[in-house]
């Protein structure tokens, strides 16, 4: 509605639920949460649901640069959402890419500038429908079915998602006719434990648009 001039943007509404990997072992009520499982907010029950693997049907793939300020605890700059590296990623402060500089051009930067570069990231945005059998925080079983969801990834998750989309393209399929079966894999580097997505592409799902 905003895009076609029907809504001036002053009305407030809930954001699209986001898919993420849970890294929190316990919630505020003391419930034990499954670390390394996927989680999303399901509006139909008004709470988070946890589980893996999940099935994701992608409809739109895009990217966005965002600059996070840890002291303020918020994103202080973000670029437009773009779909191709050929597009100019103009940001809300009048620059491009939120000031992100290519690795080959960072040799002259000060330590402070290099540290700032680490807080500017490029995110891949995958919009689609999410389905999985999971549990609520209290352990009660709950099934998520075709929930419109945003899966936003960066860092070690950026490349696996891009690779999955490349597989679909090489098969000459439209992404919304396919599904992704997504699990997580536990990784450890030094004392740091993290989880990366493992994606299997079902390019022959043959799903149709109504």
C-alpha positions in Angstrom: 0.0 0.0 0.0 2.9 2.4 0.7 4.5 1.6 -2.6 1.3 2.6 -4.6 0.5 5.7 -2.5 -2.5 4.1 -0.8 -0.8 4.3 2.7 1.4 7.1 3.9 3.2 4.8 6.3 1.9 6.3 9.5 -0.2 3.3 10.4 1.7 0.7 12.5 1.6 -3.0 12.0 3.4 -6.1 13.1 6.6 -7.0 11.2 6.9 -10.3 9.2 8.0 -13.1 11.5 11.8 -13.9 11.2 13.4 -17.3 11.1 16.6 -17.5 13.1 18.8 -20.1 14.9 18.2 -20.0 18.6 21.3 -19.3 20.7 19.5 -18.7 24.0 19.4 -21.7 26.4 16.7 -20.3 28.6 13.9 -17.7 28.4 12.7 -15.2 31.0 10.3 -17.7 32.5 13.0 -20.3 33.1 12.0 -22.6 30.2 14.8 -24.6 28.8 15.1 -23.7 25.0 16.8 -26.0 22.4 20.0 -24.3 21.4 20.9 -24.8 17.7 17.3 -25.2 16.7 15.4 -22.8 14.4 12.9 -20.5 16.0 10.3 -18.1 14.7 7.4 -16.1 16.2 4.0 -17.7 15.3 1.3 -15.0 15.5 -1.4 -17.7 15.7 -0.2 -18.7 19.2 1.5 -15.4 20.1 4.8 -17.0 21.0 8.0 -18.4 19.7 8.2 -22.0 18.3 11.4 -24.0 18.1 12.4 -27.0 15.9 14.5 -28.5 13.2 14.7 -29.4 10.4 12.4 -26.8 8.7 11.0 -26.5 5.2 11.3 -23.1 3.5 9.7 -22.2 0.2 11.6 -19.1 -1.1 9.7 -16.4 -3.0 12.1 -13.4 -3.1 15.9 -13.2 -2.6 17.4 -9.8 -1.8 20.3 -8.2 0.1 20.8 -5.3 2.4 23.8 -3.6 4.2 23.2 -2.7 7.9 25.4 -1.0 10.4 24.9 -2.0 14.1 26.0 0.2 17.0 26.6 -2.0 20.0 26.6 0.9 22.5 23.2 2.1 21.3 21.9 -1.4 20.8 20.4 -0.6 17.4 21.1 -0.3 13.7 22.1 3.2 13.0 22.3 2.9 9.2 20.9 0.6 6.5 20.9 0.5 2.8 18.0 0.0 0.4 17.0 -3.6 -0.2 18.7 -4.7 -3.5 18.6 -7.8 -5.6 21.8 -7.6 -7.6 25.4 -6.7 -6.9 25.1 -4.4 -9.9 22.7 -2.1 -8.0 24.0 0.8 -6.0 23.2 0.1 -2.4 22.3 3.6 -1.3 21.8 4.0 2.5 19.6 6.2 4.6 22.5 8.5 5.6 23.2 9.4 2.0 26.2 7.1 1.4 26.4 3.6 -0.1 26.8 0.2 1.5 26.6 1.9 5.0 30.3 2.7 4.4 31.4 -0.9 3.9 34.8 -1.0 2.2 36.2 -3.9 0.1 38.9 -6.0 1.8 41.5 -5.0 -0.8 41.0 -1.4 0.1 41.4 -1.7 3.9 45.2 -1.6 4.2 45.2 2.2 5.0 42.5 2.1 7.6 43.2 2.7 11.3 42.4 0.1 14.0 39.3 2.1 14.9 38.1 2.2 11.3 38.7 -1.5 10.9 36.7 -2.2 14.0 33.9 -0.2 12.6 34.0 -2.2 9.4 33.3 -5.3 11.4 30.0 -3.8 12.6 28.8 -3.2 9.0 27.4 -6.3 7.4 25.7 -7.4 4.2 22.6 -9.5 4.9 20.9 -11.9 2.6 17.1 -11.6 2.9 15.0 -14.6 1.9 11.2 -14.1 2.0 9.1 -17.2 1.8 6.8 -19.7 3.5 8.0 -21.7 6.5 6.7 -25.1 7.7 8.0 -27.4 10.5 7.0 -29.5 13.4 8.3 -27.9 16.6 7.6 -27.1 20.2 6.7 -24.0 22.2 8.9 -22.8 25.0 7.0 -24.9 27.5 7.6 -28.1 25.5 4.1 -28.3 24.0 4.2 -29.6 20.4 3.1 -27.1 17.7 3.2 -27.3 13.9 4.0 -24.2 11.8 2.4 -24.4 8.3 3.2 -22.1 5.4 3.9 -19.1 7.7 5.1 -16.0 5.7 8.6 -15.5 7.1 11.8 -13.5 6.5 15.0 -15.5 6.8 17.8 -12.9 7.2 21.4 -14.3 7.3 24.9 -13.0 7.3 28.4 -14.3 8.2 28.8 -18.1 8.0 25.2 -18.5 6.9 25.5 -16.2 3.9 27.3 -18.5 1.5 25.2 -21.7 2.1 22.0 -19.8 1.3 23.5 -18.3 -1.8 24.8 -21.8 -2.9 21.3 -23.3 -2.5 19.8 -20.5 -4.7 22.5 -21.1 -7.3 21.5 -24.8 -7.4 17.9 -23.8 -8.2 19.1 -21.4 -10.9 21.4 -24.1 -12.5 18.4 -26.4 -12.7 16.5 -23.6 -14.5 13.7 -23.6 -11.9 11.9 -20.7 -10.4 12.6 -20.6 -6.6 9.0 -20.5 -5.6 8.3 -23.8 -7.2 11.0 -25.4 -5.0 11.5 -26.0 -1.3 14.6 -26.0 0.9 15.0 -28.5 3.7 17.1 -26.7 6.3 18.9 -28.2 9.3 21.7 -26.9 11.5 25.3 -28.1 12.1 27.2 -27.4 15.3 30.6 -25.8 14.8 33.4 -24.9 17.2 36.3 -22.6 16.7 38.5 -22.2 19.8 36.0 -21.6 22.7 33.3 -20.3 20.4 30.4 -22.6 19.5 28.1 -21.6 16.7 25.7 -23.2 14.3 25.5 -23.0 10.5 22.6 -24.0 8.2 22.8 -27.2 6.2 20.5 -26.9 3.2 19.1 -29.6 0.9 17.4 -28.3 -2.3 14.2 -30.0 -3.6 14.3 -28.5 -7.1 11.7 -31.0 -8.3 9.0 -30.1 -5.8 6.9 -28.6 -8.7 4.9 -26.3 -6.5 2.5 -24.0 -8.3 1.4 -20.4 -7.8 -2.4 -20.0 -7.4 
